[in-house]
């Protein structure tokens, strides 16, 4: 699609109610809206009898990042990705680390514009391997993300969704049909945590993880932000890691990230490295092969190790790759074991740079 961003973009997943309201069927919140009212996500609105998207073609900004920042450690390591988001979110996490974007209720947040083809062309121009829909959850702007992913595919580029996975069955299938990789934010492993802290539910997220693993070829990694005294107990971590091992298998990369005080959780301390290392040890004890610690400087837990010979195959220091012992297709150079992931051609080394991009219309 070319041209200027539309004020209202038609959507598919909704149904009318007998009392004149319209129910949005994108996510489990299923907002029921009267004319002119917005859903909890802010960017989907009841307009003239249907649900429309108000952020199509509008963004809170564009930036070129290392793919490891998403974080994706097994998806074309060392490559660069054009990242962007819009505004709004369908969860209300008290600890949101991108709250100025995800919880924005101001359209001046959407200060940049770009249609899908322009985004794909920009990614190609800057030598990116992929585009990432991130910063806020792409589920709420799924039509924009899907069209951009299709435009990217036409140019040989990949598409990445960074999402909480809070989405209903039918839109889930349509959305991930357009994606090549996903990092799902598994925010905790108790219904109490999801209900109290995120104002959502755990099971729909588990359903998304099962769907991605069992019914798609989307490359999947998981991130859990550990918050002191909220979701970091041994009991909860054991339960989560056992579920991942049993239902998703040992080769799913799992990232434990450090929390910093923000949004409505400024009274909590930063997550200490010891907590992340404890969580990592629990995950490894449950047989998970690839467990990483993020938002902290610890090269040992940021590295990738071959599960067959246990040698380090990718060294990382923040987002800078060091020693690299994989061939062009992801085989360990020490023992020949094929590592799970997406590997193609000589490794790239974009490094830790973050490059803001202006897309001129």
Residue pairs with C-beta under 8 A, 6 or more apart in sequence:
1 115
1 116
1 117
1 147
2 115
2 117
3 115
4 57
4 113
4 115
4 361
5 56
5 57
5 58
5 113
5 115
6 56
6 57
7 54
8 45
8 47
8 52
8 53
8 54
9 52
9 53
9 54
9 56
9 57
9 143
9 144
10 50
10 52
10 53
11 26
11 44
11 50
11 51
11 52
11 53
11 143
12 143
12 171
12 174
13 24
13 25
13 26
13 51
13 168
13 170
13 171
14 22
14 23
14 24
14 25
14 26
14 50
14 51
15 22
15 23
15 25
16 22
16 23
16 49
17 23
17 32
20 34
20 35
21 32
21 33
21 34
21 46
22 32
22 33
22 46
22 49
22 50
22 51
23 30
23 31
23 32
23 33
24 30
24 31
24 32
24 33
24 39
24 44
24 51
25 168
25 170
25 171
26 44
26 90
26 139
26 140
26 142
26 167
26 168
26 171
27 41
27 90
27 139
27 140
27 166
27 167
27 168
27 171
27 204
28 166
28 167
28 168
28 200
28 201
28 204
29 39
29 40
29 41
29 90
29 200
30 168
31 39
31 40
31 41
31 44
33 39
33 45
33 46
33 51
34 46
35 46
35 47
35 48
35 49
36 45
36 46
36 47
37 45
37 46
38 44
38 45
38 46
39 45
39 51
39 90
40 90
40 92
41 88
41 89
41 90
41 140
42 87
42 88
42 89
42 104
42 105
42 140
43 53
43 54
43 55
43 86
43 87
43 88
43 140
43 141
44 51
44 52
44 53
44 54
44 140
45 51
45 52
45 54
53 141
53 143
53 144
55 86
55 87
55 88
55 110
55 140
55 141
55 144
56 141
56 143
56 144
57 113
57 114
57 115
57 116
57 144
58 86
58 107
58 110
58 112
58 113
59 84
59 85
59 86
59 110
59 112
59 113
59 114
60 84
60 85
60 86
60 87
60 101
60 104
60 109
60 110
60 111
60 112
60 135
60 136
61 84
61 85
61 111
61 112
61 135
61 356
62 82
62 83
62 84
62 112
62 114
62 119
62 122
62 356
62 357
62 358
62 359
63 82
63 83
63 84
63 354
63 355
63 356
63 357
64 80
64 81
64 82
64 83
64 126
64 128
64 353
64 354
64 355
64 357
65 80
65 81
65 83
65 132
65 354
66 78
66 79
66 80
66 81
66 319
66 350
66 351
66 352
66 353
67 75
67 76
67 77
67 78
67 79
67 80
67 81
67 129
67 130
67 132
67 160
67 350
68 77
68 78
68 316
68 319
69 83
69 319
69 354
70 81
70 83
70 132
70 134
70 160
70 162
70 183
71 183
71 221
71 223
71 255
71 257
71 292
71 294
72 160
72 181
72 183
72 219
72 221
72 253
73 221
73 253
73 255
73 290
73 292
73 304
73 314
73 316
73 341
74 219
74 221
74 253
74 290
74 304
74 339
74 340
74 341
74 342
75 130
75 158
75 160
75 180
75 181
75 219
75 221
75 341
75 342
76 129
76 130
76 158
76 342
76 343
76 344
76 348
77 314
77 321
77 324
77 341
77 343
77 347
77 348
78 321
78 324
78 347
78 348
78 349
78 350
79 128
79 129
79 130
79 348
79 350
80 126
80 127
80 128
80 129
80 348
80 350
81 123
81 128
81 129
81 130
81 131
81 132
81 160
82 119
82 122
82 123
82 126
82 128
82 130
82 131
82 132
82 357
83 131
83 132
83 134
83 135
84 114
84 119
84 131
84 132
84 133
84 134
84 135
85 98
85 101
85 102
85 133
85 134
85 135
85 136
85 138
86 110
86 136
86 140
86 141
86 144
87 101
87 102
87 104
87 105
87 106
87 107
87 109
87 110
87 136
88 102
88 103
88 104
88 136
88 140
88 141
89 96
89 102
89 103
89 136
89 137
89 140
89 164
90 137
90 139
90 140
90 164
90 166
90 200
91 137
91 164
91 166
91 187
91 198
91 199
91 200
92 103
92 198
92 199
92 200
93 187
93 197
93 198
93 199
93 263
94 197
94 198
94 263
94 264
94 265
95 197
95 225
95 227
95 230
95 259
95 262
95 263
95 264
95 265
95 268
96 102
96 103
96 262
96 263
97 225
97 259
97 260
97 262
97 263
98 135
98 136
99 262
99 263
100 109
101 109
101 135
101 136
102 135
102 136
102 137
103 263
112 358
112 359
113 359
113 361
114 122
114 359
114 361
116 144
116 147
116 148
116 150
116 151
117 151
118 359
118 361
119 131
119 148
119 151
119 152
119 359
120 131
120 148
120 151
120 152
120 154
120 155
120 157
121 155
122 357
122 359
123 130
123 131
123 152
123 155
123 157
124 155
124 157
126 355
126 357
128 157
129 157
129 158
129 348
130 152
130 157
130 158
130 159
130 160
130 180
130 181
131 148
131 149
131 152
131 157
131 158
131 159
131 160
132 159
132 160
132 161
132 162
133 141
133 145
133 148
133 149
133 159
133 160
133 161
133 162
133 163
134 160
134 162
137 163
137 164
137 166
138 145
138 161
138 162
138 163
138 175
139 163
139 164
139 166
139 167
139 171
139 175
142 167
142 171
142 174
142 175
145 159
145 161
145 175
145 178
146 174
146 175
146 178
148 159
149 159
149 178
149 179
150 178
152 158
152 159
153 159
153 178
158 180
158 181
158 342
159 178
159 179
159 180
159 181
160 179
160 180
160 181
160 182
160 183
161 175
161 176
161 179
161 181
161 182
161 183
162 182
162 183
162 185
163 182
163 183
163 184
163 185
164 184
164 185
164 187
164 200
164 205
165 182
165 184
165 185
165 186
165 204
165 205
165 208
165 209
166 200
166 204
166 205
166 208
167 175
167 204
167 208
168 204
169 207
172 207
172 208
172 211
173 211
176 182
176 211
176 212
176 216
176 218
177 216
179 218
180 218
180 219
180 342
181 218
181 219
181 220
181 221
181 342
182 212
182 218
182 219
182 220
182 221
183 220
183 221
183 222
183 223
183 255
184 205
184 208
184 209
184 212
184 220
184 221
184 222
184 223
185 222
185 223
185 224
185 225
186 205
186 209
186 222
186 223
186 224
186 240
187 193
187 194
187 197
187 198
187 205
187 224
187 225
187 231
188 194
188 197
188 198
188 202
188 224
188 230
188 231
188 236
188 240
189 202
189 231
189 236
189 237
189 239
189 240
189 243
190 202
190 231
190 236
191 201
191 202
191 203
193 202
193 230
193 231
193 236
194 200
194 201
194 202
194 205
195 201
197 227
197 230
197 231
206 243
206 247
209 220
209 222
209 247
209 248
210 247
210 248
212 218
212 220
213 220
213 247
213 248
213 249
213 252
219 341
219 342
220 248
220 252
221 252
221 253
221 254
221 255
222 244
222 252
222 253
222 254
222 255
223 254
223 255
223 256
223 257
223 294
224 231
224 240
224 254
224 255
224 256
224 257
224 279
225 257
225 258
225 259
226 232
226 256
226 257
226 258
226 259
226 271
226 275
226 276
226 279
227 259
227 265
227 268
227 271
228 259
228 268
228 269
228 271
228 272
228 275
229 268
230 268
232 271
232 275
232 279
234 278
234 282
237 278
237 279
237 282
237 283
238 282
238 286
241 254
241 282
241 283
241 285
241 286
241 288
242 286
244 252
244 254
244 283
244 286
244 288
245 286
245 287
245 288
250 287
250 288
250 289
250 307
251 289
251 290
251 307
251 340
252 288
252 290
253 290
253 291
253 292
253 341
254 283
254 288
254 290
254 291
254 292
255 291
255 292
255 293
255 294
256 276
256 279
256 280
256 283
256 291
256 292
256 293
256 294
257 271
257 276
257 293
257 294
257 295
258 270
258 271
258 272
258 273
258 275
258 276
258 293
258 294
258 295
258 296
259 265
259 268
259 270
259 271
259 295
260 270
260 271
260 295
261 267
261 268
261 269
261 270
271 295
271 296
273 293
273 296
273 298
276 293
276 294
276 296
276 298
276 301
277 293
277 298
277 301
280 291
280 292
280 293
280 301
283 291
284 291
289 305
289 307
290 304
290 305
290 307
290 340
291 301
292 301
292 302
293 301
293 302
294 302
297 317
297 318
299 315
299 316
299 317
302 316
302 317
302 318
303 312
303 314
303 315
303 316
304 312
304 313
304 314
304 316
304 339
305 311
305 312
305 313
306 312
306 313
306 325
306 332
306 334
306 335
306 337
306 339
307 337
307 339
308 332
308 335
308 337
309 332
309 334
309 335
309 337
311 325
311 332
311 334
311 335
312 323
312 325
313 324
313 325
313 326
313 332
313 333
313 334
313 339
314 321
314 323
314 324
314 325
314 326
315 321
315 322
315 323
315 324
316 322
318 352
319 350
319 351
319 352
320 349
320 351
320 352
321 347
321 349
321 351
324 347
325 332
325 333
325 334
326 332
326 333
326 339
326 343
326 347
327 333
328 343
328 344
328 345
328 346
329 338
329 343
329 344
330 338
330 339
330 340
330 341
330 342
330 343
331 337
331 338
331 339
332 338
332 339
